[in-house]
Amino acid sequence: MSFTFDLSYPRNENTRGFTLLELVVVTAFIAVLTGMIVPIYNRAMYSLRVRNTIQEITSTIRYAQEKAVAESREFRILIDEKNNEIRTVRLVEIKGDKKEFEPISDNEGGVSIKLPDTVKISRVNAGRDRTLGMYYISCYPSGASDPAQIEIQTADRAHRRIVIKSLGALGRFEVK
């Protein structure tokens, strides 16, 4: 006597679904794709953060130039290497050969940029305020600004160096 068993599930048109093997293959495929996309996404987000930081710095310089012309007084961009920060101040009073500046309040569009940890101010070639110990770029009512150079170093594997250069006359600057 011999017995034969038919273990196949009878399929008819009303039976629908996926086998376990199909589900495992699709899940593995999705996991591989995710593993490939995440590093690409992280690099893109890092580049975006660096680009936004550069745009913030250049916008701050433009803002100070425009405010200096609009208010007919000197504005300065203070560059704090130690705290990795950039701030804008305006001239309040001149006493002899000393100039007094005040920070611009937030409701007046005051700008204080704290750079992300992934971007560091590596070198500054600009005027230096001895009382504050910070570098500065002055923007004048004529629209001109002091010639200066700010070097920024990225913390990624490439260690890119970005230079923001104020060309002085006519308030122009360039980014390399």
GUMARVEX-143769 format. One record per residue: residue number from 1; x, y, z of N, C-alpha, C in turn. Coordinates in pm, whole numbers. Layout:
N
resi: NUM; nu: X; nv: Y; nw: Z; cau: X; cav: Y; caw: Z; cu: X; cv: Y; cw: Z
...
This chain:
176
resi: 1; nu: 80; nv: -115; nw: 0; cau: 0; cav: 0; caw: 0; cu: 86; cv: 125; cw: 0
resi: 2; nu: 56; nv: 214; nw: -87; cau: 132; cav: 339; caw: -91; cu: 37; cv: 456; cw: -85
resi: 3; nu: 85; nv: 555; nw: -14; cau: 4; cav: 677; caw: 1; cu: 74; cv: 792; cw: -69
resi: 4; nu: 3; nv: 871; nw: -136; cau: 58; cav: 994; caw: -195; cu: -26; cv: 1111; cw: -145
resi: 5; nu: 47; nv: 1209; nw: -107; cau: -20; cav: 1330; caw: -59; cu: 9; cv: 1444; cw: -154
resi: 6; nu: -89; nv: 1516; nw: -187; cau: -72; cav: 1636; caw: -268; cu: -76; cv: 1755; cw: -173
resi: 7; nu: 43; nv: 1810; nw: -146; cau: 53; cav: 1920; caw: -50; cu: 34; cv: 2057; cw: -115
resi: 8; nu: 20; nv: 2062; nw: -241; cau: 2; cav: 2191; caw: -307; cu: -136; cv: 2245; cw: -275
resi: 9; nu: -138; nv: 2377; nw: -253; cau: -264; cav: 2442; caw: -219; cu: -340; cv: 2464; cw: -348
resi: 10; nu: -460; nv: 2420; nw: -352; cau: -534; cav: 2439; caw: -477; cu: -562; cv: 2587; cw: -500
resi: 11; nu: -516; nv: 2639; nw: -612; cau: -536; cav: 2781; caw: -643; cu: -653; cv: 2795; cw: -739
resi: 12; nu: -735; nv: 2885; nw: -706; cau: -841; cav: 2921; caw: -799; cu: -840; cv: 3071; cw: -814
resi: 13; nu: -926; nv: 3124; nw: -890; cau: -925; cav: 3267; caw: -920; cu: -957; cv: 3353; cw: -798
resi: 14; nu: -1018; nv: 3301; nw: -698; cau: -1052; cav: 3378; caw: -578; cu: -938; cv: 3386; cw: -478
resi: 15; nu: -834; nv: 3303; nw: -495; cau: -722; cav: 3301; caw: -403; cu: -618; cv: 3404; cw: -447
resi: 16; nu: -583; nv: 3498; nw: -355; cau: -484; cav: 3601; caw: -385; cu: -389; cv: 3611; cw: -269
resi: 17; nu: -268; nv: 3665; nw: -296; cau: -172; cav: 3685; caw: -189; cu: -31; cv: 3664; cw: -237
resi: 18; nu: 62; nv: 3675; nw: -143; cau: 204; cav: 3658; caw: -173; cu: 257; cv: 3541; cw: -92
resi: 19; nu: 357; nv: 3477; nw: -147; cau: 421; cav: 3371; caw: -71; cu: 523; cv: 3434; cw: 22
resi: 20; nu: 565; nv: 3361; nw: 120; cau: 665; cav: 3409; caw: 215; cu: 795; cv: 3442; cw: 144
resi: 21; nu: 833; nv: 3363; nw: 47; cau: 956; cav: 3386; caw: -29; cu: 949; cv: 3520; cw: -103
resi: 22; nu: 836; nv: 3549; nw: -165; cau: 821; cav: 3676; caw: -235; cu: 835; cv: 3794; cw: -138
resi: 23; nu: 774; nv: 3784; nw: -23; cau: 783; cav: 3891; caw: 77; cu: 927; cv: 3911; cw: 126
resi: 24; nu: 999; nv: 3802; nw: 148; cau: 1138; cav: 3810; caw: 194; cu: 1225; cv: 3875; cw: 87
resi: 25; nu: 1207; nv: 3840; nw: -39; cau: 1287; cav: 3896; caw: -148; cu: 1261; cv: 4047; cw: -161
resi: 26; nu: 1138; nv: 4088; nw: -157; cau: 1105; cav: 4231; caw: -168; cu: 1160; cv: 4308; cw: -48
resi: 27; nu: 1148; nv: 4254; nw: 72; cau: 1200; cav: 4320; caw: 192; cu: 1352; cv: 4334; cw: 184
resi: 28; nu: 1421; nv: 4231; nw: 138; cau: 1567; cav: 4238; caw: 123; cu: 1605; cv: 4343; cw: 19
resi: 29; nu: 1532; nv: 4350; nw: -90; cau: 1558; cav: 4449; caw: -194; cu: 1542; cv: 4591; cw: -139
resi: 30; nu: 1437; nv: 4615; nw: -63; cau: 1414; cav: 4747; caw: -4; cu: 1526; cv: 4781; cw: 96
resi: 31; nu: 1571; nv: 4684; nw: 174; cau: 1679; cav: 4707; caw: 270; cu: 1809; cv: 4744; cw: 199
resi: 32; nu: 1841; nv: 4679; nw: 88; cau: 1962; cav: 4710; caw: 12; cu: 1953; cv: 4851; cw: -46
resi: 33; nu: 1840; nv: 4886; nw: -103; cau: 1822; cav: 5020; caw: -159; cu: 1835; cv: 5127; cw: -50
resi: 34; nu: 1776; nv: 5104; nw: 65; cau: 1785; cav: 5200; caw: 176; cu: 1930; cv: 5215; cw: 220
resi: 35; nu: 2002; nv: 5106; nw: 228; cau: 2143; cav: 5111; caw: 266; cu: 2227; cv: 5190; cw: 168
resi: 36; nu: 2188; nv: 5193; nw: 43; cau: 2262; cav: 5269; caw: -58; cu: 2222; cv: 5415; cw: -58
resi: 37; nu: 2098; nv: 5445; nw: -28; cau: 2047; cav: 5582; caw: -38; cu: 2084; cv: 5666; cw: 85
resi: 38; nu: 2088; nv: 5610; nw: 202; cau: 2114; cav: 5687; caw: 325; cu: 2246; cv: 5763; cw: 319
resi: 39; nu: 2359; nv: 5702; nw: 280; cau: 2484; cav: 5781; caw: 272; cu: 2478; cv: 5894; cw: 170
resi: 40; nu: 2412; nv: 5869; nw: 59; cau: 2397; cav: 5974; caw: -43; cu: 2315; cv: 6089; cw: 14
resi: 41; nu: 2208; nv: 6057; nw: 83; cau: 2124; cav: 6160; caw: 146; cu: 2203; cv: 6240; cw: 249
resi: 42; nu: 2282; nv: 6171; nw: 332; cau: 2361; cav: 6240; caw: 435; cu: 2461; cv: 6336; cw: 373
resi: 43; nu: 2528; nv: 6294; nw: 265; cau: 2623; cav: 6383; caw: 197; cu: 2552; cv: 6504; cw: 139
resi: 44; nu: 2436; nv: 6481; nw: 81; cau: 2361; cav: 6592; caw: 22; cu: 2317; cv: 6691; cw: 130
resi: 45; nu: 2273; nv: 6641; nw: 243; cau: 2231; cav: 6730; caw: 353; cu: 2350; cv: 6808; cw: 409
resi: 46; nu: 2466; nv: 6744; nw: 418; cau: 2586; cav: 6811; caw: 466; cu: 2624; cv: 6924; cw: 371
resi: 47; nu: 2624; nv: 6896; nw: 242; cau: 2656; cav: 6999; caw: 143; cu: 2556; cv: 7113; cw: 149
resi: 48; nu: 2432; nv: 7081; nw: 172; cau: 2329; cav: 7183; caw: 184; cu: 2353; cv: 7272; cw: 306
resi: 49; nu: 2394; nv: 7212; nw: 418; cau: 2425; cav: 7291; caw: 539; cu: 2542; cv: 7385; cw: 514
resi: 50; nu: 2645; nv: 7337; nw: 447; cau: 2762; cav: 7421; caw: 416; cu: 2720; cv: 7536; cw: 325
resi: 51; nu: 2644; nv: 7505; nw: 220; cau: 2598; cav: 7608; caw: 128; cu: 2511; cv: 7712; cw: 198
resi: 52; nu: 2422; nv: 7667; nw: 287; cau: 2338; cav: 7760; caw: 362; cu: 2420; cv: 7850; cw: 453
resi: 53; nu: 2525; nv: 7795; nw: 514; cau: 2611; cav: 7873; caw: 601; cu: 2680; cv: 7983; cw: 522
resi: 54; nu: 2730; nv: 7950; nw: 404; cau: 2796; cav: 8050; caw: 320; cu: 2696; cv: 8157; cw: 278
resi: 55; nu: 2575; nv: 8116; nw: 243; cau: 2473; cav: 8214; caw: 205; cu: 2437; cv: 8304; cw: 322
resi: 56; nu: 2432; nv: 8249; nw: 443; cau: 2403; cav: 8332; caw: 561; cu: 2511; cv: 8437; cw: 582
resi: 57; nu: 2637; nv: 8397; nw: 567; cau: 2747; cav: 8492; caw: 585; cu: 2741; cv: 8602; cw: 479
resi: 58; nu: 2725; nv: 8564; nw: 353; cau: 2720; cav: 8665; caw: 247; cu: 2597; cv: 8754; cw: 261
resi: 59; nu: 2485; nv: 8698; nw: 306; cau: 2364; cav: 8778; caw: 329; cu: 2387; cv: 8878; cw: 442
resi: 60; nu: 2460; nv: 8837; nw: 544; cau: 2490; cav: 8926; caw: 656; cu: 2575; cv: 9043; cw: 609
resi: 61; nu: 2674; nv: 9015; nw: 524; cau: 2758; cav: 9123; caw: 470; cu: 2674; cv: 9218; cw: 386
resi: 62; nu: 2590; nv: 9163; nw: 300; cau: 2503; cav: 9249; caw: 217; cu: 2408; cv: 9332; cw: 303
resi: 63; nu: 2353; nv: 9268; nw: 405; cau: 2262; cav: 9338; caw: 495; cu: 2332; cv: 9457; cw: 562
resi: 64; nu: 2454; nv: 9434; nw: 612; cau: 2529; cav: 9542; caw: 678; cu: 2561; cv: 9654; cw: 578
resi: 65; nu: 2594; nv: 9618; nw: 455; cau: 2621; cav: 9720; caw: 353; cu: 2496; cv: 9804; cw: 325
resi: 66; nu: 2382; nv: 9738; nw: 310; cau: 2258; cav: 9810; caw: 282; cu: 2215; cv: 9899; cw: 398
resi: 67; nu: 2227; nv: 9846; nw: 521; cau: 2190; cav: 9925; caw: 639; cu: 2283; cv: 10045; cw: 657
resi: 68; nu: 2412; nv: 10029; nw: 625; cau: 2506; cav: 10140; caw: 636; cu: 2467; cv: 10253; cw: 542
resi: 69; nu: 2427; nv: 10219; nw: 421; cau: 2383; cav: 10321; caw: 325; cu: 2251; cv: 10381; cw: 370
resi: 70; nu: 2155; nv: 10297; nw: 411; cau: 2022; cav: 10345; caw: 448; cu: 2024; cv: 10436; cw: 571
resi: 71; nu: 2108; nv: 10403; nw: 670; cau: 2113; cav: 10482; caw: 793; cu: 2226; cv: 10584; cw: 796
resi: 72; nu: 2306; nv: 10588; nw: 690; cau: 2420; cav: 10681; caw: 679; cu: 2512; cv: 10673; cw: 799
resi: 73; nu: 2546; nv: 10552; nw: 836; cau: 2644; cav: 10531; caw: 943; cu: 2715; cv: 10397; cw: 922
resi: 74; nu: 2828; nv: 10384; nw: 989; cau: 2910; cav: 10264; caw: 975; cu: 2847; cv: 10144; cw: 1045
resi: 75; nu: 2851; nv: 10032; nw: 978; cau: 2812; cav: 9903; caw: 1035; cu: 2933; cv: 9813; cw: 1030
resi: 76; nu: 2941; nv: 9720; nw: 1123; cau: 3051; cav: 9624; caw: 1124; cu: 2998; cv: 9482; cw: 1137
resi: 77; nu: 3068; nv: 9393; nw: 1071; cau: 3043; cav: 9250; caw: 1087; cu: 3156; cv: 9200; cw: 1176
resi: 78; nu: 3122; nv: 9157; nw: 1297; cau: 3222; cav: 9106; caw: 1390; cu: 3238; cv: 8956; cw: 1369
resi: 79; nu: 3361; nv: 8912; nw: 1359; cau: 3391; cav: 8771; caw: 1334; cu: 3461; cv: 8714; cw: 1456
resi: 80; nu: 3393; nv: 8625; nw: 1525; cau: 3445; cav: 8564; caw: 1647; cu: 3492; cv: 8423; cw: 1615
resi: 81; nu: 3623; nv: 8408; nw: 1595; cau: 3680; cav: 8277; caw: 1560; cu: 3663; cv: 8176; cw: 1672
resi: 82; nu: 3680; nv: 8221; nw: 1796; cau: 3676; cav: 8128; caw: 1910; cu: 3540; cv: 8064; cw: 1926
resi: 83; nu: 3433; nv: 8143; nw: 1912; cau: 3298; cav: 8092; caw: 1929; cu: 3232; cv: 8052; cw: 1796
resi: 84; nu: 3307; nv: 8067; nw: 1685; cau: 3256; cav: 8031; caw: 1554; cu: 3125; cv: 8105; cw: 1523
resi: 85; nu: 3131; nv: 8237; nw: 1540; cau: 3010; cav: 8318; caw: 1532; cu: 3036; cv: 8447; cw: 1455
resi: 86; nu: 2933; nv: 8500; nw: 1393; cau: 2940; cav: 8626; caw: 1320; cu: 2821; cv: 8712; cw: 1364
resi: 87; nu: 2849; nv: 8840; nw: 1398; cau: 2745; cav: 8932; caw: 1444; cu: 2754; cv: 9065; cw: 1370
resi: 88; nu: 2645; nv: 9138; nw: 1370; cau: 2641; cav: 9270; caw: 1307; cu: 2616; cv: 9375; cw: 1415
resi: 89; nu: 2694; nv: 9485; nw: 1409; cau: 2678; cav: 9597; caw: 1502; cu: 2678; cv: 9727; cw: 1423
resi: 90; nu: 2627; nv: 9834; nw: 1485; cau: 2626; cav: 9964; caw: 1418; cu: 2690; cv: 10070; cw: 1505
resi: 91; nu: 2742; nv: 10172; nw: 1439; cau: 2808; cav: 10282; caw: 1506; cu: 2705; cv: 10365; cw: 1582
resi: 92; nu: 2737; nv: 10394; nw: 1710; cau: 2648; cav: 10474; caw: 1792; cu: 2708; cv: 10612; cw: 1815
resi: 93; nu: 2839; nv: 10614; nw: 1846; cau: 2901; cav: 10740; caw: 1884; cu: 3051; cv: 10734; cw: 1856
resi: 94; nu: 3106; nv: 10851; nw: 1824; cau: 3251; cav: 10863; caw: 1808; cu: 3301; cv: 10956; cw: 1917
resi: 95; nu: 3392; nv: 10905; nw: 2001; cau: 3453; cav: 10985; caw: 2108; cu: 3603; cv: 10994; cw: 2082
resi: 96; nu: 3645; nv: 11106; nw: 2027; cau: 3786; cav: 11121; caw: 1993; cu: 3823; cv: 11024; cw: 1883
resi: 97; nu: 3917; nv: 10934; nw: 1913; cau: 3956; cav: 10834; caw: 1814; cu: 3893; cv: 10698; cw: 1842
resi: 98; nu: 3799; nv: 10692; nw: 1938; cau: 3728; cav: 10567; caw: 1970; cu: 3587; cv: 10570; cw: 1912
resi: 99; nu: 3548; nv: 10455; nw: 1862; cau: 3412; cav: 10439; caw: 1809; cu: 3337; cv: 10343; cw: 1898
resi: 100; nu: 3211; nv: 10377; nw: 1928; cau: 3126; cav: 10288; caw: 2006; cu: 3020; cv: 10227; cw: 1915
resi: 101; nu: 3005; nv: 10096; nw: 1929; cau: 2908; cav: 10023; caw: 1848; cu: 2807; cv: 9954; cw: 1938
resi: 102; nu: 2687; nv: 9930; nw: 1883; cau: 2584; cav: 9856; caw: 1956; cu: 2533; cv: 9743; cw: 1869
resi: 103; nu: 2495; nv: 9633; nw: 1932; cau: 2436; cav: 9523; caw: 1853; cu: 2301; cv: 9565; cw: 1796
resi: 104; nu: 2266; nv: 9510; nw: 1685; cau: 2136; cav: 9538; caw: 1624; cu: 2035; cv: 9442; cw: 1686
resi: 105; nu: 1923; nv: 9495; nw: 1731; cau: 1824; cav: 9410; caw: 1796; cu: 1756; cv: 9319; cw: 1693
resi: 106; nu: 1697; nv: 9210; nw: 1745; cau: 1632; cav: 9113; caw: 1658; cu: 1515; cv: 9173; cw: 1581
resi: 107; nu: 1439; nv: 9263; nw: 1645; cau: 1323; cav: 9319; caw: 1575; cu: 1364; cv: 9419; cw: 1466
resi: 108; nu: 1492; nv: 9459; nw: 1463; cau: 1543; cav: 9544; caw: 1355; cu: 1613; cv: 9461; cw: 1248
resi: 109; nu: 1605; nv: 9332; nw: 1260; cau: 1672; cav: 9245; caw: 1165; cu: 1814; cv: 9211; cw: 1207
resi: 110; nu: 1842; nv: 9227; nw: 1335; cau: 1975; cav: 9196; caw: 1387; cu: 2014; cv: 9053; cw: 1358
resi: 111; nu: 2137; nv: 9037; nw: 1320; cau: 2181; cav: 8906; caw: 1276; cu: 2298; cv: 8859; cw: 1362
resi: 112; nu: 2284; nv: 8742; nw: 1417; cau: 2393; cav: 8675; caw: 1486; cu: 2393; cv: 8532; cw: 1436
resi: 113; nu: 2500; nv: 8494; nw: 1368; cau: 2507; cav: 8362; caw: 1307; cu: 2601; cv: 8275; cw: 1388
resi: 114; nu: 2549; nv: 8167; nw: 1441; cau: 2632; cav: 8065; caw: 1506; cu: 2653; cv: 7956; cw: 1401
resi: 115; nu: 2778; nv: 7944; nw: 1355; cau: 2806; cav: 7846; caw: 1250; cu: 2794; cv: 7705; cw: 1305
resi: 116; nu: 2748; nv: 7610; nw: 1222; cau: 2737; cav: 7472; caw: 1269; cu: 2874; cv: 7412; cw: 1299
resi: 117; nu: 2876; nv: 7307; nw: 1378; cau: 3002; cav: 7242; caw: 1416; cu: 3078; cv: 7185; cw: 1296
resi: 118; nu: 3009; nv: 7160; nw: 1189; cau: 3071; cav: 7102; caw: 1070; cu: 3146; cv: 7206; cw: 987
resi: 119; nu: 3131; nv: 7334; nw: 1023; cau: 3197; cav: 7443; caw: 950; cu: 3269; cv: 7531; cw: 1052
resi: 120; nu: 3397; nv: 7551; nw: 1031; cau: 3478; cav: 7631; caw: 1124; cu: 3543; cv: 7748; cw: 1051
resi: 121; nu: 3549; nv: 7862; nw: 1119; cau: 3624; cav: 7976; caw: 1067; cu: 3771; cv: 7943; cw: 1090
resi: 122; nu: 3848; nv: 7927; nw: 983; cau: 3987; cav: 7885; caw: 999; cu: 4085; cv: 8001; cw: 996
resi: 123; nu: 4056; nv: 8103; nw: 919; cau: 4147; cav: 8217; caw: 911; cu: 4070; cv: 8342; cw: 870
resi: 124; nu: 4110; nv: 8455; nw: 927; cau: 4047; cav: 8582; caw: 892; cu: 4157; cv: 8682; cw: 863
resi: 125; nu: 4142; nv: 8754; nw: 754; cau: 4234; cav: 8861; caw: 720; cu: 4149; cv: 8988; cw: 712
resi: 126; nu: 4139; nv: 9058; nw: 824; cau: 4054; cav: 9177; caw: 832; cu: 4104; cv: 9265; cw: 945
resi: 127; nu: 4035; nv: 9377; nw: 967; cau: 4069; cav: 9462; caw: 1080; cu: 4045; cv: 9388; cw: 1210
resi: 128; nu: 4115; nv: 9432; nw: 1316; cau: 4099; cav: 9365; caw: 1445; cu: 4065; cv: 9468; cw: 1552
resi: 129; nu: 3957; nv: 9444; nw: 1621; cau: 3916; cav: 9528; caw: 1734; cu: 3992; cv: 9480; cw: 1857
resi: 130; nu: 4080; nv: 9562; nw: 1909; cau: 4164; cav: 9519; caw: 2022; cu: 4085; cv: 9505; cw: 2152
resi: 131; nu: 3982; nv: 9586; nw: 2170; cau: 3905; cav: 9575; caw: 2296; cu: 3823; cv: 9448; cw: 2300
resi: 132; nu: 3764; nv: 9407; nw: 2187; cau: 3683; cav: 9286; caw: 2182; cu: 3766; cv: 9162; cw: 2147
resi: 133; nu: 3880; nv: 9185; nw: 2085; cau: 3963; cav: 9072; caw: 2041; cu: 3903; cv: 8998; cw: 1923
resi: 134; nu: 3821; nv: 9066; nw: 1843; cau: 3756; cav: 9004; caw: 1728; cu: 3795; cv: 9077; cw: 1600
resi: 135; nu: 3789; nv: 9003; nw: 1491; cau: 3808; cav: 9064; caw: 1361; cu: 3678; cv: 9131; cw: 1318
resi: 136; nu: 3689; nv: 9228; nw: 1226; cau: 3567; cav: 9293; caw: 1177; cu: 3584; cv: 9337; cw: 1032
resi: 137; nu: 3471; nv: 9353; nw: 967; cau: 3463; cav: 9413; caw: 834; cu: 3371; cv: 9533; cw: 849
resi: 138; nu: 3422; nv: 9651; nw: 819; cau: 3341; cav: 9773; caw: 828; cu: 3271; cv: 9798; cw: 696
resi: 139; nu: 3144; nv: 9837; nw: 706; cau: 3064; cav: 9876; caw: 590; cu: 3029; cv: 10023; cw: 609
resi: 140; nu: 3056; nv: 10105; nw: 508; cau: 3044; cav: 10250; caw: 520; cu: 2920; cv: 10304; cw: 449
resi: 141; nu: 2878; nv: 10426; nw: 485; cau: 2759; cav: 10486; caw: 421; cu: 2772; cv: 10502; cw: 269
resi: 142; nu: 2893; nv: 10502; nw: 218; cau: 2913; cav: 10515; caw: 73; cu: 2881; cv: 10386; cw: -1
resi: 143; nu: 2863; nv: 10276; nw: 74; cau: 2836; cav: 10145; caw: 11; cu: 2960; cv: 10059; cw: 3
resi: 144; nu: 3076; nv: 10117; nw: 31; cau: 3201; cav: 10041; caw: 28; cu: 3219; cv: 9967; cw: 160
resi: 145; nu: 3311; nv: 9872; nw: 160; cau: 3345; cav: 9802; caw: 283; cu: 3495; cv: 9776; cw: 285
resi: 146; nu: 3546; nv: 9743; nw: 402; cau: 3689; cav: 9713; caw: 415; cu: 3723; cv: 9589; cw: 334
resi: 147; nu: 3840; nv: 9588; nw: 270; cau: 3883; cav: 9463; caw: 207; cu: 3914; cv: 9361; cw: 317
resi: 148; nu: 3865; nv: 9241; nw: 301; cau: 3885; cav: 9136; caw: 402; cu: 3869; cv: 9000; cw: 338
resi: 149; nu: 3910; nv: 8900; nw: 414; cau: 3898; cav: 8762; caw: 366; cu: 3865; cv: 8672; cw: 484
resi: 150; nu: 3762; nv: 8588; nw: 467; cau: 3724; cav: 8490; caw: 569; cu: 3740; cv: 8353; cw: 508
resi: 151; nu: 3821; nv: 8269; nw: 571; cau: 3837; cav: 8131; caw: 526; cu: 3757; cv: 8040; cw: 617
resi: 152; nu: 3683; nv: 7950; nw: 553; cau: 3600; cav: 7855; caw: 627; cu: 3645; cv: 7715; cw: 590
resi: 153; nu: 3660; nv: 7630; nw: 689; cau: 3705; cav: 7492; caw: 670; cu: 3589; cv: 7400; cw: 703
resi: 154; nu: 3560; nv: 7305; nw: 613; cau: 3455; cav: 7208; caw: 641; cu: 3514; cv: 7090; cw: 716
resi: 155; nu: 3431; nv: 7022; nw: 791; cau: 3477; cav: 6909; caw: 873; cu: 3452; cv: 6774; cw: 806
resi: 156; nu: 3418; nv: 6775; nw: 678; cau: 3396; cav: 6648; caw: 610; cu: 3530; cv: 6586; cw: 570
resi: 157; nu: 3525; nv: 6472; nw: 506; cau: 3649; cav: 6403; caw: 467; cu: 3732; cv: 6485; cw: 369
resi: 158; nu: 3666; nv: 6563; nw: 286; cau: 3737; cav: 6642; caw: 184; cu: 3806; cv: 6764; cw: 246
resi: 159; nu: 3765; nv: 6806; nw: 363; cau: 3818; cav: 6926; caw: 429; cu: 3826; cv: 7042; cw: 330
resi: 160; nu: 3713; nv: 7074; nw: 272; cau: 3709; cav: 7183; caw: 175; cu: 3738; cv: 7316; cw: 242
resi: 161; nu: 3801; nv: 7405; nw: 169; cau: 3829; cav: 7538; caw: 216; cu: 3751; cv: 7636; cw: 130
resi: 162; nu: 3672; nv: 7719; nw: 193; cau: 3591; cav: 7815; caw: 121; cu: 3637; cv: 7954; cw: 163
resi: 163; nu: 3658; nv: 8042; nw: 67; cau: 3706; cav: 8176; caw: 95; cu: 3598; cv: 8276; cw: 55
resi: 164; nu: 3561; nv: 8361; nw: 150; cau: 3469; cav: 8472; caw: 124; cu: 3554; cv: 8597; cw: 130
resi: 165; nu: 3559; nv: 8669; nw: 18; cau: 3651; cav: 8781; caw: 6; cu: 3572; cv: 8910; cw: -20
resi: 166; nu: 3590; nv: 9007; nw: 68; cau: 3531; cav: 9138; caw: 50; cu: 3632; cv: 9221; cw: -29
resi: 167; nu: 3589; nv: 9274; nw: -144; cau: 3681; cav: 9343; caw: -232; cu: 3691; cv: 9493; cw: -203
resi: 168; nu: 3616; nv: 9542; nw: -105; cau: 3629; cav: 9682; caw: -64; cu: 3543; cv: 9776; cw: -146
resi: 169; nu: 3599; nv: 9830; nw: -252; cau: 3530; cav: 9931; caw: -332; cu: 3397; cv: 9879; cw: -385
resi: 170; nu: 3299; nv: 9961; nw: -382; cau: 3163; cav: 9930; caw: -429; cu: 3096; cv: 9818; cw: -351
resi: 171; nu: 3155; nv: 9777; nw: -241; cau: 3094; cav: 9675; caw: -155; cu: 3085; cv: 9538; cw: -215
resi: 172; nu: 3167; nv: 9510; nw: -317; cau: 3161; cav: 9379; caw: -382; cu: 3237; cv: 9275; cw: -301
resi: 173; nu: 3197; nv: 9149; nw: -317; cau: 3270; cav: 9039; caw: -257; cu: 3249; cv: 8914; cw: -341
resi: 174; nu: 3336; nv: 8817; nw: -320; cau: 3328; cav: 8693; caw: -397; cu: 3348; cv: 8573; cw: -306
resi: 175; nu: 3297; nv: 8459; nw: -353; cau: 3309; cav: 8334; caw: -279; cu: 3382; cv: 8235; cw: -369
resi: 176; nu: 3489; nv: 8176; nw: -314; cau: 3567; cav: 8077; caw: -392; cu: 3563; cv: 7944; cw: -321
